[in-house]
Amino acid sequence: MIAVPPSSATPDHYLPVAGALLRYRDEGSGPPVLLIHGWTLDLDMWEPQVTGLGDSFRLVRFDRRGFGLSSGRAALAADTQDALTLCDKLQLERLACLGMSQGARVALHLCRIAPERLSCLILDGPPRVLADASAAETEDVPLPEYRGLIAGGEIETFRRRWASHPLMQLQTQSVQPRNLLQRMTARYSGNDLLQELPAPEDHWDRAAAASLRAPALIVTGEHDLPPRLRAADALSEALPGAQRASICAARHIPNLDNPLMYNAVLRAFLERHAG
């Protein structure tokens, strides 16, 4: 597969970690914020935030191993250590962290194992992570179906089906974010689906969630899927003093659907807590 060139003129950097080579970018100035992308996406998803917030914040973003232009086998268990290794490389002793969708799992783990490193936490469109929250609800991504397509060599069929999934639909009709989303999907290899699908290991009880002390903001697009809205509401109730924000005219990827409102919500929260 031919790699699609990155969408930004900002030069890429690469960090060797155990079992992988991570692509990352370090832009802007001010209090540092670590940006962690969702499934099938990569660091390019944060282009509107670099443009809109780079005047006030140092934005560090990376392709999680196995995604985008990073090598290695995708592994949620390794993502947290990769994030810490990148922070050590850049000498970031304390920072804010924003995790989107699957990346919210990584951000939560980071908050649990290194709470002293985080000034605040932002979770965007998180999946269900509370063990007692809507436990009977079915998963909103048909991973076994997608895994079968990838295993059968039908990567383009997978891409078409995933592109039509509600989690990948944009509300905006603007061409630029739609092209950006398409470029990221074209880079996704599907290799993580060829691995054994692990049983979820990151379900939290409410007592564990209540033990997290970093100021938290839970964000969703107003038209995200109902299970994601319920998961976000449950987390905002479980995390001490968490704020809840809904981005209007947006679905599951609100930073692309409505970047002006998304950036304004982030700026207000980060100006209060990230310093």
C-alpha positions in Angstrom: 0.0 0.0 0.0 1.3 3.5 -0.9 1.4 5.8 2.1 -0.6 9.0 1.6 1.6 12.1 2.4 0.8 13.9 5.6 -1.6 16.8 5.2 0.5 19.4 7.1 3.7 21.1 6.1 5.0 20.7 9.6 7.9 18.3 9.6 7.4 14.8 11.1 9.7 13.5 13.8 10.2 9.9 14.7 10.8 8.4 18.1 12.1 4.8 18.5 10.3 2.9 21.3 10.2 -0.8 22.2 8.9 -2.6 19.1 7.9 0.5 17.1 8.9 3.8 15.5 6.4 6.5 16.4 5.7 9.5 14.2 5.0 12.7 16.2 4.8 16.5 15.9 5.5 19.2 18.4 3.9 22.6 17.6 2.8 25.8 19.2 3.8 27.4 22.4 2.4 27.6 25.9 1.3 24.9 28.4 1.7 21.5 26.8 -1.2 19.4 25.6 -0.9 15.7 24.5 -3.4 14.8 21.7 -4.3 11.1 21.3 -6.2 10.0 18.2 -9.0 7.5 17.8 -9.2 4.1 16.0 -8.3 4.1 12.3 -7.2 7.8 12.6 -3.8 9.4 13.2 -2.2 12.6 14.3 -3.5 14.5 11.2 -7.0 14.6 12.8 -5.8 17.4 15.0 -5.0 19.8 12.2 -7.9 22.2 13.2 -6.7 22.3 16.8 -3.1 23.1 15.8 -4.4 26.0 13.7 -6.8 27.3 16.3 -5.0 26.7 19.5 -1.3 26.7 18.7 -1.0 30.4 19.6 -1.6 29.6 23.2 -0.7 25.9 23.8 2.1 23.6 22.9 0.4 20.7 21.0 2.1 17.4 21.0 0.5 14.6 18.8 1.6 11.2 17.7 0.5 8.3 15.6 -0.2 5.4 18.0 1.8 2.3 17.1 0.3 0.5 14.1 -1.6 3.6 13.0 -0.9 6.3 10.5 2.8 6.3 9.7 4.0 4.7 13.0 5.3 1.2 12.7 4.8 -1.7 15.2 1.8 -3.7 16.2 -1.1 -1.8 17.5 -1.5 -2.4 21.3 -3.6 -0.3 23.7 -1.5 -1.7 26.5 1.6 -0.2 24.9 0.1 3.2 24.0 0.2 4.5 27.5 3.9 3.7 27.9 4.6 5.2 24.4 2.9 8.4 25.5 5.0 8.6 28.6 8.2 7.8 26.6 7.3 10.7 24.2 6.7 13.0 27.1 10.1 12.1 28.6 11.8 12.6 25.3 10.3 16.1 25.1 10.9 16.8 28.8 7.2 17.4 29.5 7.0 16.9 33.3 3.3 18.1 33.5 0.8 18.4 30.8 -2.9 18.3 29.8 -4.1 15.2 27.9 -6.9 14.9 25.3 -8.0 11.5 24.2 -10.5 10.9 21.4 -12.7 7.8 21.2 -10.4 4.8 21.5 -7.7 7.3 22.5 -9.8 8.2 25.6 -8.9 4.8 26.9 -5.3 5.6 26.7 -5.8 9.0 28.3 -7.6 7.4 31.2 -4.8 4.8 31.8 -2.3 7.6 31.7 -4.3 9.5 34.3 -4.3 6.3 36.5 -0.7 5.3 36.3 0.9 8.7 36.2 -1.5 11.2 37.9 1.4 13.5 38.9 2.1 14.2 35.2 -1.4 15.4 34.2 -2.7 18.9 34.9 -6.1 18.0 33.4 -7.9 15.5 31.3 -10.2 15.8 28.3 -12.2 12.8 27.0 -13.8 13.2 23.6 -16.5 10.7 22.5 -15.3 8.0 25.0 -16.5 4.4 24.7 -18.1 2.6 27.6 -15.5 2.0 30.2 -17.5 2.0 33.4 -18.2 -1.7 34.3 -21.7 -0.9 35.6 -22.8 1.5 32.8 -25.3 0.0 30.4 -23.6 -3.4 30.6 -26.2 -5.0 28.4 -25.5 -2.6 25.5 -24.0 -4.0 22.3 -20.8 -2.7 21.0 -21.2 0.1 18.5 -18.3 -1.2 16.1 -18.8 -4.6 14.5 -15.2 -5.7 14.9 -15.7 -9.4 14.1 -17.2 -8.4 10.7 -14.4 -6.0 10.0 -11.8 -8.5 11.1 -13.2 -11.0 8.6 -12.8 -8.5 5.8 -9.2 -7.7 6.6 -8.3 -11.4 7.1 -9.8 -12.1 3.6 -7.7 -9.4 2.0 -10.7 -7.1 1.4 -9.2 -3.9 2.8 -11.0 -1.7 0.3 -14.4 -3.3 1.2 -13.6 -2.7 4.8 -12.7 1.0 4.2 -16.0 1.5 2.3 -18.1 0.0 5.1 -16.2 1.8 7.8 -16.5 5.1 6.0 -20.3 4.6 6.0 -20.5 3.8 9.7 -22.2 6.4 11.8 -19.0 6.9 13.9 -17.2 8.1 10.7 -19.9 10.3 9.3 -19.3 14.1 9.4 -22.1 16.6 9.8 -20.3 19.3 8.0 -20.4 19.5 4.2 -17.0 21.3 4.1 -14.6 19.6 1.7 -11.4 20.1 3.7 -12.3 18.0 6.8 -13.9 15.3 4.6 -10.8 15.0 2.5 -8.7 14.9 5.7 -10.8 12.0 7.0 -10.5 10.2 3.8 -6.7 10.5 3.8 -6.5 9.1 7.2 -8.7 6.2 6.4 -6.6 5.4 3.3 -3.5 5.2 5.6 -5.1 2.7 8.0 -3.7 -0.8 7.3 -6.1 -3.0 9.3 -3.2 -4.9 10.8 -4.5 -4.5 14.4 -7.7 -6.5 13.4 -5.5 -9.5 12.4 -4.4 -9.9 16.0 -6.5 -11.7 18.6 -9.2 -9.3 19.9 -8.5 -9.1 23.6 -11.2 -9.0 26.2 -11.6 -5.5 27.6 -9.3 -4.9 30.5 -10.0 -1.3 31.1 -13.5 -1.4 32.6 -13.5 0.7 35.7 -15.7 0.6 38.7 -17.0 3.9 40.0 -14.8 3.9 43.0 -11.7 3.7 40.7 -13.1 6.5 38.6 -13.8 8.6 41.6 -10.1 8.2 42.7 -8.9 10.3 39.7 -8.2 13.8 40.8 -7.3 15.6 37.6 -9.9 18.2 36.4 -11.8 16.5 33.6 -13.8 17.7 30.6 -16.1 15.2 28.8 -16.9 16.2 25.2 -19.3 14.8 22.6 -20.9 16.0 19.4 -24.6 16.6 19.9 -25.4 14.0 17.2 -23.0 11.3 18.4 -24.4 7.8 18.8 -26.7 7.3 21.8 -24.3 4.7 23.4 -21.4 7.2 23.3 -23.6 10.0 24.7 -24.6 7.7 27.6 -21.0 6.6 28.2 -19.9 10.2 28.3 -22.7 11.1 30.7 -21.8 8.2 33.0 -18.1 9.2 33.0 -19.0 12.9 33.8 -21.0 11.7 36.8 -18.3 9.3 38.0 -15.3 11.6 37.7 -15.0 14.1 40.6 -16.1 17.5 39.5 -16.0 16.7 35.8 -17.4 19.2 33.3 -19.6 18.1 30.4 -19.7 19.8 27.0 -21.8 19.1 23.8 -20.5 20.4 20.5 -23.5 21.5 18.3 -23.7 20.6 14.6 -21.3 17.7 15.2 -21.3 13.9 15.3 -18.6 11.6 16.6 -15.7 13.6 15.3 -16.6 17.0 16.6 -13.2 18.6 16.2 -13.6 18.2 12.4 -17.4 18.9 12.3 -17.3 22.2 14.3 -13.7 23.2 15.0 -14.6 26.7 16.0 -16.8 25.7 18.8 -14.6 22.7 19.7 -11.6 24.9 20.0 -13.5 27.5 22.0 -14.6 24.9 24.5 -11.0 23.4 24.8 -9.5 26.9 25.1 -11.8 27.9 28.0 -11.0 24.6 29.9 -7.3 24.6 29.2 -6.8 28.2 30.1 -8.3 27.4 33.5 -6.5 24.1 34.2 -3.6 23.5 31.9 -1.3 26.1 33.3 
